[in-house]
Amino acid sequence: MSAAQSQTTLEAKLGALQCHFTWDLDPSRSKLFRLRDLLEDIVTEEGNSWLGHIYNLQGYIHYQLGFTEDAQRFFSKAAEAFCQMRRSDEGPWLVVNYGNLAWWHHQLGEQAESQTYLSKVDTLLKEYPSPSEDELHPEIYAEKAWTLMNFGRDKKQMAADYFERAIRMQPDMVEWHTSYVIVLENIYGQGDKPLEENILEKMKIAKENDPDNLYLAALYLKACANKGRKIEDEADELAEKVLRKPLSRYSGIRPLLTLYRIYVSEDEAVDLAEKALERHPDERHLKWCAAMCYKWRIYSNKYNPLEPRMIDRAISLHKEVISLYPDSSPKVKIALANIHAQSYHGQDDAEQIYQDLLESDLEPADRQMLYNSYAKYLHFNRKESNKSIEYHMKAAEIPHKSPCRKGSIRELEKFKERRRHPMCREIEECLANLEE
């Protein structure tokens, strides 16, 4: 076989692997940084059932960001974590990890090492065939599902489908059931619509089988509150349990604060966030959660003047979060600008933040969000209707499907219906071009 034929064969084998490099994740650079932060905020202590998967995904993210040595380090840690959790040096749970390493060596031009890992994958697939001839091994489905559930709303339904397949073939994995119902809640539990009874029942069963998972407990209690159940006492009891543990990404603090904000009171949500900060002053993720509590408390106070100290505290927390997550979404900076705008003396600060963001290099989705937010700021805070419309048009013209785009289009249609606005013609042309 010629060198060219050998290379083609190797690439075909790599393309057929089941691993992060072949799952069409296609994340933007800003999304990669956000995922890196998310994974860093998950406690990676011994006993975390997803530890191997976390390290595997971290390896892929670091490689995509250009940190090749860090990528190899995380892939190695993933293999170690899998072996410790499964109490075995080999098994089908290593298929994705070996696939990642095959790709990593290939990308670095180390074809012999890449071939070694390809052979390891072949050996594992022969020794541990899938229980279903026409489907992947359930361990592969589970890791693929866990990966997809962290890549945004558009991939969550696919994640749920893969979890369902994995559970059907291997129903005794508690963590798969837990993550499956978390994904279902993410898909169907948004907004005011209560969860369907069959999903609520699945959550209840998963909670009973995984009693130490306080994140799931908070989601379940929130779903019950949405059904009309009085949950104040249960929420207080759960809060005490949550505050006793490290407040990482999946500790339960985030859905618990949301539960308080919606079904108890926004002031009590703020109080709980401050209580948590007193006990865990150095938890990065907690500071982000607390900042969000203050943001929503301020946003909901449309008609009554807020105490300056509340605005000052919100500003302080948001600045701290921005420093702790320097590569994060511009969403936190936008929130900071809008909080400044609530203060009589903060208008200049709000405008400066927006101008800095407008001049920064943002990816289309983030730029669309910025235009939409700036348009609303111009309309409500600066009373500049024409300029607000210009930015709604800019947001609508970015061909990225999102709530921000829908919101801007909806605002433009309102202006169009009035027929008397001086920019009516420009609005009509903008909307007509969107329809083409």
C-alpha positions, 0 to 999 in steps of 0.5 A: 500500500502506498503512503497516500493509500495508507493515509487515506485508510487511516483518515477513514478509520479516524472518521468512523470513530465515536469520539468528540472529534467526530460528533459534529460539535462544531463549537465557536471559540467563545462557546469553547471558553464558556464550556471550559469555564462550566467544566472547571466549575464542576467539582472534580472530586473523587467519586464524581460519576462523570469525572472521566467524561468531564476530563475527556471533554476538557481535553477536546476543548483545550485541543480546539483552543490550541492548548495541545499539551493540556489536551493530552493531560486531560485525556490521560486524566480521563483514562485514569478516572474511568479506571478508578470509577469502573475498578478496571483497567479496560472496558467499553467506557474507554472507547471514546477516550482512545478515539480522542487520543487517536485523533490527537496524535493524528493531528500532531502528525504522530501517525504510528501512535494514532494507529496504536489507539485505533487498534485499541478501539478495535480490540475494545469493540470486539471484546465488549460488543453492544448488546444491540447489534444495530446500535452503539454500546450504551457506554458510548451513547451515555458519553455522547449524551452527556457531552451534547447536553452541555452544548446548548439547547439545540442539542438537548433533544438528541442528548435525551434520545441517546440517554434513553437508548443507553438506559434501555440497554443498561438500566442499572446506571443511576447517573444515566437516569439522573442526567436523562431527567435533567435533560428532559427538565431542561427541554420541557421545564422552561417558562411557565408551562408545568412539566407533563406528569410522565416527566415529573414521575421520571424525575421523582423516581430518579430522585429516589434512586439518587437521593444525594443529588441535590441538583436534581432535588432542586429541579424536582422541587421547582417542577412541583412548585410549578404544579401549585404545590406549597414548597417553602418549608421543603425549600428551606430544608433543601437549602440547608443541605445544599449550603453544607457542601461545596457550591459547584456547578451541579451542587444545586445552588443555581436551580435552588436560587431560581426556585426561591426567586420564582416561587418564594420571593426575589428578596429571599433569593438574594438573602439566600445567595448572601448567606451562601457567600458568607459560608463559601466566600471563594466559590466562583460559581456561587458569585455568578449565581449571586450576581444573577439574583441581584440582576433579576431583583433589580430588573423586576423593580420597574416602578419603585426606586431601589436602595442605592446599596442594592445597586452598588452590591449588584455592580460589585458582584458583576464586576467580580464575576467579569474578572473571574470569567474573563473569557465568558459571554458578553451577557454579564457585561450587558447586565452590568451596563443595564444595572448601571442604567438603573442608577441616576448617576450610572448612565455614563457608565452604562453607555461606556460599557455598551460602546466598548462592547460595540467596538469589540470583536464578537461572534455573530450570536453574541453581536446579535444579543448585544444589538438587541440589548442595546436597542432596548436600552436606547428605547427605555433608558435613553428614549432614543426611538430611531437609534433603537430601531436601527439596532433592532434592525442590525440584530434582525439582519444577523441570520442566527435563530435566537430569542433575541432575533425574534424579539427584535423582529417583533419590535420592528413589526410593532413599529411597522403596524403604527404606520406613522413612524418616520422610519417606517419605510426602512423598517418595511425594507428590513423585514421584507429582506428577512423574508426573502 
